[in-house]
């Protein structure tokens, strides 16, 4: 089977099963240039059998996807006026901390059912996004940014998250970014 046909078949099956099953018998063994036809044909001698699931790789892909969505939601929340001042520092300091938090929050058995809410709060609201478990229909974490006006220092953005285990009460710090002494505009402005 042509390489592109295998790739299309693997992608279609993965999409149709929501990523829960990837047909490894269609994937080529790149190291030995042997084609994997099926586990039953492995006794022919010219066929290699690959492991059925690669959990660590799947979890990494899910975390990477969630991190990318978190980045998009954060930049959407900032709006163009705030983004131009804090985007670089957000990417260097806060986003890696968000990724670490996602790795610690998302459990391996729930990873396929986790989604990120699409609408951050505007105005003066704190919500950037929530992590939502589609299977249980519950939020498992809430990521926020708060404006702090420190006397004689100016405005800071305090990034933090809350988790379901403590009823969303405790703040788990992600970091802070200095804005300016002037009042920042409303979110999404």
ChimeraX commands (.cxc) that place a marker at each C-alpha (Angstrom):
marker #1 position 0.00,0.00,0.00 radius 0.5
marker #1 position 1.36,3.44,-0.87 radius 0.5
marker #1 position 2.73,5.49,2.01 radius 0.5
marker #1 position 0.17,8.31,1.57 radius 0.5
marker #1 position -2.70,5.80,1.41 radius 0.5
marker #1 position -1.54,4.29,4.74 radius 0.5
marker #1 position -1.35,7.74,6.28 radius 0.5
marker #1 position -4.84,8.60,5.09 radius 0.5
marker #1 position -6.21,5.27,6.36 radius 0.5
marker #1 position -4.58,5.73,9.77 radius 0.5
marker #1 position -5.87,9.32,10.04 radius 0.5
marker #1 position -9.43,8.36,9.05 radius 0.5
marker #1 position -9.58,5.47,11.50 radius 0.5
marker #1 position -8.12,7.63,14.28 radius 0.5
marker #1 position -10.67,10.39,13.59 radius 0.5
marker #1 position -13.59,7.98,13.39 radius 0.5
marker #1 position -12.65,6.40,16.73 radius 0.5
marker #1 position -11.92,9.80,18.34 radius 0.5
marker #1 position -8.23,8.85,18.65 radius 0.5
marker #1 position -8.92,5.90,20.92 radius 0.5
marker #1 position -7.59,3.40,18.38 radius 0.5
marker #1 position -4.78,3.78,15.91 radius 0.5
marker #1 position -4.36,0.92,13.43 radius 0.5
marker #1 position -0.68,0.07,13.91 radius 0.5
marker #1 position -0.85,-2.73,11.37 radius 0.5
marker #1 position -0.98,-0.07,8.64 radius 0.5
marker #1 position 2.07,1.85,9.86 radius 0.5
marker #1 position 5.47,1.20,8.29 radius 0.5
marker #1 position 8.48,0.33,10.42 radius 0.5
marker #1 position 10.79,3.17,9.34 radius 0.5
marker #1 position 13.97,1.64,10.82 radius 0.5
marker #1 position 13.92,-1.62,8.87 radius 0.5
marker #1 position 11.82,-0.51,5.88 radius 0.5
marker #1 position 9.49,-3.42,6.53 radius 0.5
marker #1 position 5.77,-3.05,6.12 radius 0.5
marker #1 position 3.54,-4.03,9.01 radius 0.5
marker #1 position 0.57,-5.79,7.48 radius 0.5
marker #1 position -1.10,-7.42,10.47 radius 0.5
marker #1 position -0.09,-9.17,13.69 radius 0.5
marker #1 position -1.11,-12.53,12.18 radius 0.5
marker #1 position 1.35,-12.11,9.30 radius 0.5
marker #1 position 4.31,-11.53,11.61 radius 0.5
marker #1 position 5.34,-15.19,11.29 radius 0.5
marker #1 position 6.35,-14.64,7.66 radius 0.5
marker #1 position 9.70,-13.21,8.72 radius 0.5
marker #1 position 9.65,-10.00,6.69 radius 0.5
marker #1 position 7.12,-8.20,8.85 radius 0.5
marker #1 position 7.69,-6.29,12.08 radius 0.5
marker #1 position 4.98,-5.88,14.69 radius 0.5
marker #1 position 4.72,-2.52,16.42 radius 0.5
marker #1 position 3.24,-1.94,19.87 radius 0.5
marker #1 position -0.51,-1.37,19.79 radius 0.5
marker #1 position -0.53,1.90,21.78 radius 0.5
marker #1 position 2.09,4.42,22.65 radius 0.5
marker #1 position 0.52,6.04,25.72 radius 0.5
marker #1 position 3.29,8.54,26.44 radius 0.5
marker #1 position 3.23,9.90,22.88 radius 0.5
marker #1 position -0.57,10.23,22.89 radius 0.5
marker #1 position -0.55,12.03,26.24 radius 0.5
marker #1 position 2.17,14.41,24.99 radius 0.5
marker #1 position 0.14,15.16,21.87 radius 0.5
marker #1 position -2.97,15.90,23.95 radius 0.5
marker #1 position -1.01,18.19,26.29 radius 0.5
marker #1 position 0.54,19.95,23.28 radius 0.5
marker #1 position -2.92,20.46,21.75 radius 0.5
marker #1 position -4.35,21.75,25.04 radius 0.5
marker #1 position -1.39,24.10,25.47 radius 0.5
marker #1 position -1.91,25.51,21.97 radius 0.5
marker #1 position -5.62,26.09,22.69 radius 0.5
marker #1 position -4.70,27.70,26.03 radius 0.5
marker #1 position -2.34,30.06,24.20 radius 0.5
marker #1 position -5.05,31.01,21.71 radius 0.5
marker #1 position -7.62,31.63,24.45 radius 0.5
marker #1 position -5.14,33.73,26.44 radius 0.5
marker #1 position -4.24,35.94,23.49 radius 0.5
marker #1 position -7.94,36.29,22.69 radius 0.5
marker #1 position -8.59,37.37,26.29 radius 0.5
marker #1 position -5.78,39.96,26.23 radius 0.5
marker #1 position -7.07,41.61,23.10 radius 0.5
marker #1 position -4.74,43.57,20.82 radius 0.5
marker #1 position -3.98,46.44,23.22 radius 0.5
marker #1 position -2.77,44.29,26.10 radius 0.5
marker #1 position -1.19,41.65,23.84 radius 0.5
marker #1 position 1.26,44.09,22.31 radius 0.5
marker #1 position 2.71,44.79,25.77 radius 0.5
marker #1 position 2.69,41.37,27.43 radius 0.5
marker #1 position 2.69,38.71,24.67 radius 0.5
marker #1 position 6.45,38.03,24.68 radius 0.5
marker #1 position 6.68,37.66,28.45 radius 0.5
marker #1 position 3.52,35.54,28.46 radius 0.5
marker #1 position 5.09,33.14,25.94 radius 0.5
marker #1 position 8.37,32.91,27.86 radius 0.5
marker #1 position 7.13,32.72,31.46 radius 0.5
marker #1 position 3.43,31.94,31.80 radius 0.5
marker #1 position 2.75,29.53,28.91 radius 0.5
marker #1 position 5.40,26.98,30.03 radius 0.5
marker #1 position 3.85,27.09,33.52 radius 0.5
marker #1 position 0.40,26.51,32.02 radius 0.5
marker #1 position 1.79,23.48,30.18 radius 0.5
marker #1 position 3.26,22.10,33.42 radius 0.5
marker #1 position -0.06,22.66,35.17 radius 0.5
marker #1 position -1.92,20.85,32.38 radius 0.5
marker #1 position 0.47,17.89,32.70 radius 0.5
marker #1 position -0.19,17.69,36.43 radius 0.5
marker #1 position -3.98,18.12,36.15 radius 0.5
marker #1 position -4.85,15.91,33.17 radius 0.5
marker #1 position -4.96,12.26,34.16 radius 0.5
marker #1 position -3.84,9.69,31.61 radius 0.5
marker #1 position -7.17,7.81,31.55 radius 0.5
marker #1 position -9.19,11.04,31.12 radius 0.5
marker #1 position -6.93,12.79,28.58 radius 0.5
marker #1 position -9.05,11.90,25.54 radius 0.5
marker #1 position -12.14,13.51,27.13 radius 0.5
marker #1 position -10.61,16.86,28.16 radius 0.5
marker #1 position -11.52,20.05,26.32 radius 0.5
marker #1 position -10.96,23.78,26.81 radius 0.5
marker #1 position -13.86,26.23,26.99 radius 0.5
marker #1 position -14.05,28.53,24.01 radius 0.5
marker #1 position -15.07,31.89,25.50 radius 0.5
marker #1 position -12.87,33.83,27.96 radius 0.5
marker #1 position -14.64,36.44,30.08 radius 0.5
marker #1 position -14.38,40.02,28.89 radius 0.5
marker #1 position -14.47,43.33,30.76 radius 0.5
marker #1 position -12.95,42.81,34.19 radius 0.5
marker #1 position -13.67,39.07,34.57 radius 0.5
marker #1 position -10.78,36.75,35.49 radius 0.5
marker #1 position -11.58,33.60,33.47 radius 0.5
marker #1 position -9.21,32.73,30.62 radius 0.5
marker #1 position -10.48,29.17,30.09 radius 0.5
marker #1 position -11.74,26.12,31.95 radius 0.5
marker #1 position -10.58,22.54,31.51 radius 0.5
marker #1 position -13.73,20.50,31.01 radius 0.5
marker #1 position -14.17,16.73,31.20 radius 0.5
marker #1 position -16.66,15.87,28.44 radius 0.5
marker #1 position -17.27,12.39,29.88 radius 0.5
marker #1 position -18.39,13.59,33.32 radius 0.5
marker #1 position -19.58,17.01,32.08 radius 0.5
marker #1 position -17.64,18.80,34.85 radius 0.5
marker #1 position -14.97,21.47,34.96 radius 0.5
marker #1 position -11.76,20.05,36.43 radius 0.5
marker #1 position -9.70,23.26,36.46 radius 0.5
marker #1 position -10.22,26.99,35.95 radius 0.5
marker #1 position -7.41,29.21,34.66 radius 0.5
marker #1 position -7.66,32.89,35.57 radius 0.5
marker #1 position -5.78,36.17,35.30 radius 0.5
marker #1 position -6.35,38.90,37.87 radius 0.5
marker #1 position -5.39,42.58,37.72 radius 0.5
marker #1 position -3.43,43.73,40.75 radius 0.5
marker #1 position -2.86,47.45,41.35 radius 0.5
marker #1 position 0.12,47.68,43.67 radius 0.5
marker #1 position 0.68,51.13,45.18 radius 0.5
marker #1 position 3.67,52.93,43.64 radius 0.5
marker #1 position 4.41,49.90,41.42 radius 0.5
marker #1 position 1.58,49.92,38.91 radius 0.5
marker #1 position -0.56,47.16,37.44 radius 0.5
marker #1 position 0.40,43.49,37.41 radius 0.5
marker #1 position -1.38,40.54,35.83 radius 0.5
marker #1 position -1.53,37.60,38.24 radius 0.5
marker #1 position -1.99,34.26,36.45 radius 0.5
marker #1 position -3.30,31.36,38.52 radius 0.5
marker #1 position -5.60,28.35,38.37 radius 0.5
marker #1 position -8.07,26.52,40.59 radius 0.5
marker #1 position -8.77,22.78,40.68 radius 0.5
marker #1 position -11.88,20.74,41.40 radius 0.5
marker #1 position -10.21,18.76,44.24 radius 0.5
marker #1 position -10.43,21.77,46.60 radius 0.5
marker #1 position -13.73,23.11,45.20 radius 0.5
marker #1 position -11.86,25.76,43.19 radius 0.5
marker #1 position -10.92,27.68,46.34 radius 0.5
marker #1 position -7.11,27.62,46.46 radius 0.5
marker #1 position -5.00,29.71,44.09 radius 0.5
marker #1 position -2.21,27.80,42.31 radius 0.5
marker #1 position 0.21,30.43,40.99 radius 0.5
marker #1 position 1.42,30.41,37.40 radius 0.5
marker #1 position 3.28,33.72,37.46 radius 0.5
marker #1 position 2.92,37.47,37.16 radius 0.5
marker #1 position 3.53,40.00,34.39 radius 0.5
marker #1 position 4.04,43.71,34.92 radius 0.5
marker #1 position 1.80,45.85,32.73 radius 0.5
marker #1 position 2.31,49.57,33.40 radius 0.5
marker #1 position 1.54,52.32,35.90 radius 0.5
marker #1 position -1.41,53.34,33.75 radius 0.5
marker #1 position -4.69,51.46,34.04 radius 0.5
marker #1 position -4.89,48.60,31.50 radius 0.5
marker #1 position -7.88,48.49,29.15 radius 0.5
marker #1 position -10.69,46.01,29.67 radius 0.5
marker #1 position -10.05,42.45,28.59 radius 0.5
marker #1 position -10.63,41.70,24.91 radius 0.5
marker #1 position -10.57,45.45,24.09 radius 0.5
marker link #1:1,2 radius 0.2
marker link #1:2,3 radius 0.2
marker link #1:3,4 radius 0.2
marker link #1:4,5 radius 0.2
marker link #1:5,6 radius 0.2
marker link #1:6,7 radius 0.2
marker link #1:7,8 radius 0.2
marker link #1:8,9 radius 0.2
marker link #1:9,10 radius 0.2
marker link #1:10,11 radius 0.2
marker link #1:11,12 radius 0.2
marker link #1:12,13 radius 0.2
marker link #1:13,14 radius 0.2
marker link #1:14,15 radius 0.2
marker link #1:15,16 radius 0.2
marker link #1:16,17 radius 0.2
marker link #1:17,18 radius 0.2
marker link #1:18,19 radius 0.2
marker link #1:19,20 radius 0.2
marker link #1:20,21 radius 0.2
marker link #1:21,22 radius 0.2
marker link #1:22,23 radius 0.2
marker link #1:23,24 radius 0.2
marker link #1:24,25 radius 0.2
marker link #1:25,26 radius 0.2
marker link #1:26,27 radius 0.2
marker link #1:27,28 radius 0.2
marker link #1:28,29 radius 0.2
marker link #1:29,30 radius 0.2
marker link #1:30,31 radius 0.2
marker link #1:31,32 radius 0.2
marker link #1:32,33 radius 0.2
marker link #1:33,34 radius 0.2
marker link #1:34,35 radius 0.2
marker link #1:35,36 radius 0.2
marker link #1:36,37 radius 0.2
marker link #1:37,38 radius 0.2
marker link #1:38,39 radius 0.2
marker link #1:39,40 radius 0.2
marker link #1:40,41 radius 0.2
marker link #1:41,42 radius 0.2
marker link #1:42,43 radius 0.2
marker link #1:43,44 radius 0.2
marker link #1:44,45 radius 0.2
marker link #1:45,46 radius 0.2
marker link #1:46,47 radius 0.2
marker link #1:47,48 radius 0.2
marker link #1:48,49 radius 0.2
marker link #1:49,50 radius 0.2
marker link #1:50,51 radius 0.2
marker link #1:51,52 radius 0.2
marker link #1:52,53 radius 0.2
marker link #1:53,54 radius 0.2
marker link #1:54,55 radius 0.2
marker link #1:55,56 radius 0.2
marker link #1:56,57 radius 0.2
marker link #1:57,58 radius 0.2
marker link #1:58,59 radius 0.2
marker link #1:59,60 radius 0.2
marker link #1:60,61 radius 0.2
marker link #1:61,62 radius 0.2
marker link #1:62,63 radius 0.2
marker link #1:63,64 radius 0.2
marker link #1:64,65 radius 0.2
marker link #1:65,66 radius 0.2
marker link #1:66,67 radius 0.2
marker link #1:67,68 radius 0.2
marker link #1:68,69 radius 0.2
marker link #1:69,70 radius 0.2
marker link #1:70,71 radius 0.2
marker link #1:71,72 radius 0.2
marker link #1:72,73 radius 0.2
marker link #1:73,74 radius 0.2
marker link #1:74,75 radius 0.2
marker link #1:75,76 radius 0.2
marker link #1:76,77 radius 0.2
marker link #1:77,78 radius 0.2
marker link #1:78,79 radius 0.2
marker link #1:79,80 radius 0.2
marker link #1:80,81 radius 0.2
marker link #1:81,82 radius 0.2
marker link #1:82,83 radius 0.2
marker link #1:83,84 radius 0.2
marker link #1:84,85 radius 0.2
marker link #1:85,86 radius 0.2
marker link #1:86,87 radius 0.2
marker link #1:87,88 radius 0.2
marker link #1:88,89 radius 0.2
marker link #1:89,90 radius 0.2
marker link #1:90,91 radius 0.2
marker link #1:91,92 radius 0.2
marker link #1:92,93 radius 0.2
marker link #1:93,94 radius 0.2
marker link #1:94,95 radius 0.2
marker link #1:95,96 radius 0.2
marker link #1:96,97 radius 0.2
marker link #1:97,98 radius 0.2
marker link #1:98,99 radius 0.2
marker link #1:99,100 radius 0.2
marker link #1:100,101 radius 0.2
marker link #1:101,102 radius 0.2
marker link #1:102,103 radius 0.2
marker link #1:103,104 radius 0.2
marker link #1:104,105 radius 0.2
marker link #1:105,106 radius 0.2
marker link #1:106,107 radius 0.2
marker link #1:107,108 radius 0.2
marker link #1:108,109 radius 0.2
marker link #1:109,110 radius 0.2
marker link #1:110,111 radius 0.2
marker link #1:111,112 radius 0.2
marker link #1:112,113 radius 0.2
marker link #1:113,114 radius 0.2
marker link #1:114,115 radius 0.2
marker link #1:115,116 radius 0.2
marker link #1:116,117 radius 0.2
marker link #1:117,118 radius 0.2
marker link #1:118,119 radius 0.2
marker link #1:119,120 radius 0.2
marker link #1:120,121 radius 0.2
marker link #1:121,122 radius 0.2
marker link #1:122,123 radius 0.2
marker link #1:123,124 radius 0.2
marker link #1:124,125 radius 0.2
marker link #1:125,126 radius 0.2
marker link #1:126,127 radius 0.2
marker link #1:127,128 radius 0.2
marker link #1:128,129 radius 0.2
marker link #1:129,130 radius 0.2
marker link #1:130,131 radius 0.2
marker link #1:131,132 radius 0.2
marker link #1:132,133 radius 0.2
marker link #1:133,134 radius 0.2
marker link #1:134,135 radius 0.2
marker link #1:135,136 radius 0.2
marker link #1:136,137 radius 0.2
marker link #1:137,138 radius 0.2
marker link #1:138,139 radius 0.2
marker link #1:139,140 radius 0.2
marker link #1:140,141 radius 0.2
marker link #1:141,142 radius 0.2
marker link #1:142,143 radius 0.2
marker link #1:143,144 radius 0.2
marker link #1:144,145 radius 0.2
marker link #1:145,146 radius 0.2
marker link #1:146,147 radius 0.2
marker link #1:147,148 radius 0.2
marker link #1:148,149 radius 0.2
marker link #1:149,150 radius 0.2
marker link #1:150,151 radius 0.2
marker link #1:151,152 radius 0.2
marker link #1:152,153 radius 0.2
marker link #1:153,154 radius 0.2
marker link #1:154,155 radius 0.2
marker link #1:155,156 radius 0.2
marker link #1:156,157 radius 0.2
marker link #1:157,158 radius 0.2
marker link #1:158,159 radius 0.2
marker link #1:159,160 radius 0.2
marker link #1:160,161 radius 0.2
marker link #1:161,162 radius 0.2
marker link #1:162,163 radius 0.2
marker link #1:163,164 radius 0.2
marker link #1:164,165 radius 0.2
marker link #1:165,166 radius 0.2
marker link #1:166,167 radius 0.2
marker link #1:167,168 radius 0.2
marker link #1:168,169 radius 0.2
marker link #1:169,170 radius 0.2
marker link #1:170,171 radius 0.2
marker link #1:171,172 radius 0.2
marker link #1:172,173 radius 0.2
marker link #1:173,174 radius 0.2
marker link #1:174,175 radius 0.2
marker link #1:175,176 radius 0.2
marker link #1:176,177 radius 0.2
marker link #1:177,178 radius 0.2
marker link #1:178,179 radius 0.2
marker link #1:179,180 radius 0.2
marker link #1:180,181 radius 0.2
marker link #1:181,182 radius 0.2
marker link #1:182,183 radius 0.2
marker link #1:183,184 radius 0.2
marker link #1:184,185 radius 0.2
marker link #1:185,186 radius 0.2
marker link #1:186,187 radius 0.2
marker link #1:187,188 radius 0.2
marker link #1:188,189 radius 0.2
view
